[in-house]
């Protein structure tokens, strides 16, 4: 039995970064970011839809720029 107050886990999504704002500190273009699809805004430009995220809404970053042999995932 599952109580009525139970919440389902959120499914997070991955996306490729194509641009960043001037004040973003840890995310770079071509990184992959993990985010909650419900914490986003969308904008359509020239027929292409883009997801807008605040840096604080990113749960993890997968970056190939790390050269130490680790996975490149960090929070």
C-alpha positions in Angstrom: 0.0 0.0 0.0 1.2 3.5 -0.8 -0.1 6.3 1.4 -1.9 9.2 -0.3 0.8 11.6 0.8 3.5 9.7 -1.1 5.2 11.6 -3.9 6.6 10.0 -7.1 10.2 10.6 -7.8 11.0 13.2 -10.4 12.5 12.2 -13.7 15.4 14.4 -14.6 16.6 15.1 -18.2 19.9 15.7 -19.9 20.5 18.6 -22.3 23.5 20.0 -24.2 24.6 23.5 -23.4 24.7 25.8 -26.5 25.1 29.1 -24.7 25.6 30.6 -21.3 25.1 33.9 -19.6 27.9 36.3 -18.6 27.6 35.4 -14.9 27.6 31.6 -15.2 30.6 30.2 -13.2 30.8 26.4 -13.6 29.0 25.5 -16.9 30.5 25.9 -20.3 29.2 25.5 -23.9 29.2 21.8 -25.0 28.7 20.5 -21.4 25.8 18.2 -20.7 23.6 19.3 -17.8 21.0 17.3 -15.8 17.9 19.2 -14.8 14.3 18.8 -13.7 12.0 19.4 -16.7 9.5 21.1 -14.5 12.0 23.8 -13.4 12.5 25.3 -16.8 11.3 27.9 -19.2 11.2 27.6 -23.0 11.7 30.0 -25.8 11.2 29.5 -29.5 13.6 31.3 -31.9 13.4 30.8 -35.6 11.4 27.6 -35.3 13.8 26.0 -32.7 12.7 25.6 -29.1 15.4 26.2 -26.4 15.3 25.4 -22.7 16.3 28.2 -20.4 17.8 27.2 -17.0 19.2 29.0 -14.0 22.6 27.7 -12.9 21.1 26.9 -9.5 18.5 24.6 -11.2 21.2 22.3 -12.7 21.6 19.1 -10.7 24.8 17.8 -12.4 27.2 18.6 -15.2 29.0 16.1 -17.5 32.1 17.8 -18.8 34.7 16.3 -21.1 37.2 19.1 -20.2 38.4 17.1 -17.1 41.7 15.4 -17.9 42.2 13.3 -14.7 40.4 10.2 -16.0 37.3 10.7 -13.9 33.8 10.6 -15.3 33.4 14.3 -15.6 30.3 14.4 -13.5 30.1 16.8 -10.6 27.4 18.5 -8.6 
